[in-house]
């Protein structure tokens, strides 16, 4: 078996995790440096793969080997425009988190090197999930990502971390159990129509009865809705993000939760196109509820990290809405939103983490006047907040605009009501900034230190990309569009959305 580019990309962080764990416990600094080194090499290799990606091909860097012949399972990897974008996001956020979390694991239940090793392990599994082109392989990796995240939440973070980790695990396992039932069902259908095969290309050609397709779709969709997270399956996220370290929260919301929306796009639309169209009205209503409910609950939060977690529930509502609008504009906007949300939420969580580590509290009421004593921290927090509310000129804006435009062409009422979520976003972000950063300096804030060089270096790449893609998103959109057009052709829904060119004129 020859090692292909994607296998090498998957193995790099996995080997890095093993090497990091082999470093003697007393040499914590060396373990951190090793982990960071492997994550940077992975980022470079991802950049090389992205540059060489053939955006006009149906599947690039394809690797297919028989794995479990009796089941028709294969070790199969490949890239389309959607998976390329999410691989880049994964490879980018991992070193950012490692740099930003350099000292965050000191008070954990386990050694610091364990934290860094689990981060690399999560990166490896996430790469596998986004690159998998075999349904059985995808399911195995989908479930395996729970392991490092469980230990990252349960081993490090706040006093209720064990409760949050168990809740996260139980919700995810329930979703995975229903997906497993559908995976078994796909085997039965495939076997009846010839030799069983879990290859995604073969799954997309299966001839299923209407009821069979709908039942199998529901198993996948439930698992993805829990992962996304959509209302009413969202309650695990505020607890997990609130108790985890800021870096773990970035990985959870920025990468792991994207597996849910990625799965909806690739597997629900790809394998169950008719059932996806059948479920569209219900999914759009739930997405709309997520947009509004998440935003309203964010406004009422008294904990910084829980507030940010609820904003993400609202943002994921927009992403799901764009996917199930079933227009090329909506699908392109949703994929771009996955990437841009990862950047903006990572920046917001990390700056909030910087603030919390200095004050020793996540309660909003314990802050005030921070901009007077730590202007760089306050300015960076404002930048991240404005990005999260999709200010024009920042990358989330074009994503949100495309989602709403794509939704409006087919579901006008849903799109119009969803605009309220934009107003609420401005409200919860600006209120949070006002309470934390403005006004008189509260007791305990007067000696707050400003950001140091390491902290600025960690967040600077995110800020550059947020502005760069806000001004000129065309390179990323050009990668996404061929995959979206292929999906639209497979689903067979007439695209009524006006095609809005993303060029330099949309600055």
C-alpha positions in Angstrom: 0.0 0.0 0.0 1.5 3.3 -1.1 1.0 6.2 1.3 -0.9 9.0 -0.5 -1.0 12.6 0.4 -4.1 12.4 2.5 -2.9 9.4 4.4 0.3 11.3 5.2 -1.7 14.3 6.3 -3.7 12.1 8.6 -0.7 10.3 10.0 1.4 13.4 10.8 -0.6 14.7 13.8 -1.3 11.1 14.9 2.5 10.4 15.0 2.9 13.8 16.7 0.5 12.8 19.4 2.5 9.6 20.1 5.8 11.4 20.1 4.5 14.1 22.4 3.3 11.5 24.9 6.7 9.8 24.8 8.5 12.9 26.0 9.4 12.6 29.7 6.9 14.2 32.0 9.5 16.5 33.5 10.2 18.0 30.1 6.8 19.7 29.6 8.3 22.5 27.4 9.8 20.1 25.0 6.5 18.2 24.7 4.8 21.5 23.8 7.4 22.3 21.2 7.1 18.9 19.6 3.3 19.2 19.4 3.5 22.7 17.9 6.2 21.5 15.4 4.0 18.7 14.2 1.0 20.9 13.9 2.9 23.5 11.8 4.2 20.8 9.5 0.7 19.5 9.1 -0.4 23.1 8.2 2.3 23.4 5.6 1.4 20.0 4.1 -2.3 21.1 4.0 -1.3 24.3 2.2 0.6 22.2 -0.4 -2.4 19.9 -0.9 -4.7 22.9 -1.3 -2.5 24.6 -3.8 -2.3 21.4 -5.9 -6.1 20.7 -5.6 -7.9 20.3 -8.9 -11.1 22.2 -8.2 -12.7 21.0 -11.4 -12.3 17.3 -10.7 -15.1 15.3 -9.0 -12.7 14.0 -6.4 -9.0 14.8 -6.0 -6.2 13.0 -4.1 -8.3 9.9 -4.1 -7.1 6.8 -2.3 -9.2 3.6 -2.2 -8.2 0.3 -0.6 -10.3 -2.7 0.5 -10.7 -2.7 4.2 -13.4 -5.2 5.3 -14.4 -7.0 2.2 -17.4 -8.8 3.7 -19.0 -5.5 4.6 -17.9 -3.7 1.5 -16.0 -1.2 3.6 -13.0 0.6 2.2 -10.2 2.8 3.4 -11.1 5.6 1.0 -10.1 9.2 1.1 -10.6 12.0 -1.3 -11.3 15.7 -1.5 -13.9 18.0 -3.0 -14.2 21.8 -2.5 -16.1 21.5 0.8 -13.7 19.1 2.4 -10.7 21.1 1.3 -12.0 24.2 3.0 -12.6 22.3 6.3 -9.2 20.6 6.2 -7.6 24.0 5.9 -9.7 25.2 8.9 -8.6 22.2 10.9 -4.9 22.6 10.1 -5.0 26.3 10.8 -6.9 26.3 14.2 -4.7 23.5 15.7 -1.4 25.4 15.9 -3.4 28.6 16.9 -4.9 26.7 19.8 -1.6 25.2 20.9 0.1 28.6 20.9 -2.8 30.3 22.7 -3.2 27.4 25.2 0.6 27.3 26.1 -0.1 27.6 29.8 -3.8 26.6 30.0 -3.3 23.0 30.9 -1.1 23.5 34.0 -4.0 22.9 36.5 -5.5 20.0 34.6 -6.2 16.5 36.0 -3.4 15.1 33.8 0.0 16.4 32.6 0.3 19.2 30.2 1.7 17.0 27.5 -1.5 15.0 27.6 -3.5 18.1 26.6 -1.2 18.7 23.6 -1.3 15.1 22.6 -5.1 14.9 22.7 -5.3 18.1 20.5 -3.1 16.4 17.9 -5.1 13.3 18.1 -8.3 15.2 17.5 -6.7 17.0 14.5 -5.8 13.6 13.0 -9.3 12.2 13.4 -11.0 15.3 12.1 -8.8 15.3 9.0 -9.9 11.7 8.4 -13.6 12.6 8.9 -13.5 15.4 6.3 -11.5 13.4 3.8 -13.3 10.0 4.1 -15.2 8.9 1.0 -16.5 5.6 2.5 -19.6 5.8 4.7 -18.4 3.1 7.1 -15.0 4.7 7.5 -16.7 8.1 8.1 -18.9 6.6 10.8 -15.9 5.0 12.6 -13.9 8.3 12.6 -17.0 10.3 13.4 -17.4 8.3 16.7 -13.6 8.2 17.4 -13.5 12.0 17.5 -15.5 11.8 20.8 -12.5 10.2 22.6 -10.0 13.0 22.5 -12.7 15.7 23.0 -14.0 13.8 26.1 -10.6 13.8 27.7 -9.9 17.4 26.7 -13.1 18.6 28.4 -13.0 16.1 31.3 -9.3 16.4 32.1 -8.9 20.2 31.8 -11.1 23.2 32.5 -13.6 24.3 35.2 -15.0 22.6 38.3 -17.9 21.0 36.5 -15.8 19.6 33.7 -16.6 16.0 34.5 -20.4 16.6 34.2 -19.9 18.6 31.0 -17.7 15.9 29.5 -20.2 13.1 30.3 -23.2 15.1 29.0 -21.3 15.8 25.8 -20.4 12.1 25.4 -24.0 10.8 26.1 -25.6 13.1 23.7 -23.1 12.3 21.0 -23.3 8.5 21.6 -27.1 8.6 21.3 -26.8 10.4 17.9 -24.1 7.9 16.8 -26.2 5.0 17.8 -29.0 6.1 15.5 -26.5 6.7 12.7 -25.2 3.2 13.2 -28.6 1.8 12.6 -28.8 3.7 9.4 -25.3 2.5 8.4 -26.4 -1.1 8.9 -29.5 -0.3 6.8 -27.4 1.0 4.0 -25.5 -2.3 4.0 -28.7 -4.3 3.7 -29.9 -2.1 0.8 -26.5 -2.3 -0.9 -26.2 -6.0 -0.5 -29.7 -6.6 -2.1 -28.6 -4.6 -5.2 -25.4 -6.5 -5.8 -22.0 -6.6 -4.0 -22.2 -4.6 -0.8 -20.2 -1.4 -0.9 -19.9 1.6 1.5 -18.1 3.8 -1.0 -19.8 7.2 -1.1 -19.9 7.1 -4.9 -21.8 3.7 -4.8 -24.1 4.9 -2.0 -25.2 7.9 -4.1 -26.4 5.5 -6.8 -28.5 3.2 -4.5 -32.1 2.8 -5.5 -34.2 3.0 -2.3 -37.9 3.0 -1.7 -39.3 6.3 -0.3 -39.9 5.0 3.2 -36.5 3.3 3.4 -34.7 6.4 2.3 -36.6 8.6 4.8 -35.9 6.3 7.8 -32.2 5.9 6.9 -32.0 9.7 6.4 -33.4 10.3 9.9 -30.7 8.2 11.6 -28.0 10.3 9.9 -29.8 13.6 10.4 -30.4 13.1 14.1 -26.6 12.4 14.7 -25.7 15.5 12.7 -28.3 17.7 14.4 -26.8 16.7 17.8 -23.3 17.4 16.6 -24.2 20.7 14.8 -25.8 21.5 17.4 -29.5 22.3 16.5 -32.3 23.1 18.8 -33.6 21.1 20.6 -30.5 18.9 20.7 -28.1 21.7 21.7 -28.1 21.7 25.5 -24.8 19.9 25.8 -22.8 22.7 24.1 -23.1 25.6 26.6 -22.1 23.2 29.4 -19.2 21.8 27.4 -17.9 25.1 26.1 -18.4 26.8 29.5 -16.3 24.3 31.4 -13.7 23.5 28.8 -10.5 25.5 28.4 -10.8 28.3 25.7 -8.6 26.3 23.4 -10.8 23.2 23.8 -13.9 25.3 23.1 -12.3 26.5 19.9 -11.7 22.9 18.8 -15.2 21.9 19.8 -17.1 24.7 18.1 -14.6 25.5 15.4 -13.9 22.0 14.1 -15.8 19.2 15.8 -19.3 20.8 15.5 -18.6 21.4 11.8 -18.7 17.7 11.3 -22.4 17.9 11.8 -23.1 20.5 9.1 -20.5 18.9 6.8 -22.3 15.5 7.2 -25.7 17.2 6.3 -24.2 18.5 3.1 -22.2 15.5 2.0 -24.2 12.5 3.3 -27.8 13.7 3.8 -27.9 15.5 0.5 -25.6 13.1 -1.2 -27.0 9.7 -0.2 -30.6 10.8 0.6 -31.5 13.6 -1.8 -35.2 12.9 -1.9 -35.5 12.5 1.8 -33.6 15.7 2.3 -36.0 17.6 0.2 -38.9 15.9 2.0 -37.5 17.0 5.4 -36.7 20.6 4.3 -39.7 22.4 5.8 -39.1 20.9 9.3 -35.3 21.4 9.2 -35.7 25.0 8.1 -38.1 25.7 10.9 -35.7 24.2 13.4 -32.8 26.1 11.9 -34.8 29.4 12.3 -35.6 28.5 15.9 -31.9 27.9 16.5 -31.0 31.3 15.0 -33.5 33.2 17.2 -33.4 31.0 20.4 -29.6 30.9 20.5 -29.4 34.7 20.1 -32.0 35.4 22.7 -30.4 33.1 25.3 -27.0 34.7 24.5 -28.4 38.1 25.5 -29.4 36.8 28.9 -26.2 35.0 29.8 -24.0 36.1 32.8 -21.0 33.8 31.9 -18.7 34.9 29.0 -18.0 31.5 27.6 -21.6 30.3 27.8 -22.7 33.5 26.0 -20.3 32.7 23.1 -21.5 29.1 23.0 -25.1 30.3 22.6 -24.0 32.7 19.8 -22.6 29.6 18.0 -26.0 27.9 18.2 -27.5 30.9 16.5 -24.7 30.9 13.8 -25.1 27.1 13.2 -28.8 27.8 12.6 -27.8 30.0 9.7 -25.5 27.3 8.3 -28.2 24.6 8.4 -30.6 27.0 6.8 -28.3 27.6 3.9 -27.8 23.9 3.4 -31.5 23.0 3.3 -32.5 26.0 1.3 -31.3 23.7 -1.5 -29.9 26.5 -3.7 -26.3 26.9 -4.9 -26.1 30.3 -3.3 -27.2 28.9 0.1 -24.9 25.9 -0.1 -21.9 28.0 -1.1 -22.7 30.5 1.7 -23.1 27.7 4.3 -19.8 26.2 3.4 -18.1 29.6 3.5 -19.9 30.2 6.8 -18.4 27.1 8.3 -14.9 28.4 7.6 -15.6 32.0 8.6 -17.4 31.0 11.7 -14.4 28.9 12.7 -12.2 32.0 12.4 -14.5 34.5 14.2 -15.5 32.2 17.0 -12.0 31.0 17.6 -10.9 34.6 17.9 -13.7 35.4 20.3 -13.1 32.3 22.5 -9.4 32.9 22.7 -9.6 36.6 23.6 -12.3 35.8 26.2 -9.9 33.1 27.5 -7.1 35.7 27.8 -9.4 37.9 29.8 -10.7 35.1 32.1 -7.2 33.8 32.8 -6.2 37.3 34.1 -9.2 38.0 36.2 -9.9 34.4 37.3 -13.6 34.7 36.6 -15.9 34.1 33.7 -18.8 36.2 35.2 -19.6 39.3 33.2 -20.5 41.2 36.4 -16.9 40.9 37.6 -15.6 43.1 34.8 -15.8 46.8 33.7 -13.4 49.4 32.4 -11.0 46.9 30.9 -10.3 49.1 27.9 -8.7 51.7 30.2 -6.1 49.3 31.6 -5.6 46.8 28.7 -6.4 48.6 25.5 -4.9 46.0 23.1 -7.0 43.2 24.8 -10.1 45.3 24.6 -9.5 46.2 21.0 -8.9 42.7 20.0 -12.1 41.6 21.8 -14.0 44.3 20.0 -12.6 43.1 16.6 -13.6 39.5 17.4 -17.0 40.5 18.5 -17.7 42.6 15.4 -16.6 39.7 13.3 -19.0 37.4 15.1 -21.9 39.8 14.4 -21.0 39.8 10.7 -20.0 43.4 10.3 -19.6 44.3 6.6 -15.9 44.1 5.6 -15.3 41.0 7.8 -15.5 37.5 6.4 -18.7 36.3 8.2 -20.7 39.0 6.5 -20.5 37.7 3.0 -21.3 34.2 4.3 -24.4 35.4 6.1 -25.5 37.4 3.1 -25.2 34.5 0.7 -27.1 32.2 3.1 -30.0 34.7 3.4 -30.0 35.4 -0.4 -30.1 31.7 -1.2 -32.8 31.1 1.3 -34.9 34.1 0.3 -35.3 32.8 -3.3 -37.1 29.7 -2.2 -38.3 30.3 1.4 -39.0 34.1 1.7 -40.8 34.0 5.1 -37.9 32.0 6.7 -35.3 34.3 5.4 -37.1 37.5 6.4 -37.6 36.3 10.0 -34.0 35.1 10.2 -32.9 38.7 9.6 -34.0 39.3 13.2 -31.1 37.1 14.2 -28.7 39.7 12.8 -30.2 42.4 14.9 -30.0 40.2 18.0 -26.4 39.4 17.2 -25.5 43.1 17.3 -27.3 43.4 20.6 -25.6 40.5 22.4 -22.1 41.4 21.2 -22.3 45.1 21.9 -23.9 44.6 25.3 -21.2 42.1 26.2 -18.5 44.6 25.1 -20.1 47.4 27.0 -20.4 45.4 30.2 -16.9 44.0 30.1 -14.8 46.8 28.6 -16.4 50.2 29.2 -17.4 52.2 32.3 -15.4 52.7 35.5 -12.6 50.3 36.3 -13.9 47.7 38.8 -12.0 46.3 41.7 -9.6 43.7 40.6 -9.3 45.1 37.1 -6.9 47.9 37.7 -3.8 45.6 37.5 -5.0 43.6 34.6 -2.1 42.9 32.2 -2.5 43.6 28.4 -1.8 40.9 25.8 1.7 39.6 25.5 3.6 38.8 22.3 2.6 35.1 22.3 -1.1 35.8 22.7 -1.0 38.4 19.9 0.9 36.0 17.6 -1.8 33.3 18.2 -4.7 35.4 17.2 -3.1 37.6 14.5 -3.5 35.0 11.7 -7.2 34.8 12.4 -7.6 38.5 12.3 -5.7 38.8 9.0 -7.9 36.1 7.4 -11.1 37.6 8.8 -10.3 40.9 7.1 -8.7 39.4 4.0 -11.7 37.1 3.2 -14.1 39.9 4.2 -12.6 42.0 1.4 -11.9 39.3 -1.2 -13.6 35.9 -0.6 -13.3 34.8 -4.2 -10.4 32.3 -3.8 -12.3 30.3 -1.2 -15.7 30.6 -3.1 -14.0 29.4 -6.3 -12.9 26.2 -4.5 -16.3 25.6 -3.0 -18.5 26.2 -6.1 -17.8 23.1 -8.2 -18.6 20.8 -5.3 -21.8 22.7 -4.6 -22.8 22.6 -8.3 -22.2 18.8 -8.3 -24.4 18.5 -5.2 -27.2 20.5 -6.7 -27.2 18.4 -9.8 -27.4 15.2 -7.7 -30.2 16.5 -5.6 -32.0 17.6 -8.8 -33.7 20.7 -7.3 -34.1 23.7 -9.7 -32.0 26.5 -8.4 -34.1 29.7 -8.3 -31.4 31.8 -6.5 -29.9 34.6 -8.5 -26.2 34.0 -8.9 -24.4 36.8 -7.2 -20.7 36.9 -8.4 -18.2 37.2 -5.5 -15.6 39.6 -6.9 -13.5 42.5 -5.9 -16.5 44.7 -6.4 -18.2 43.1 -3.3 -15.8 44.8 -0.9 
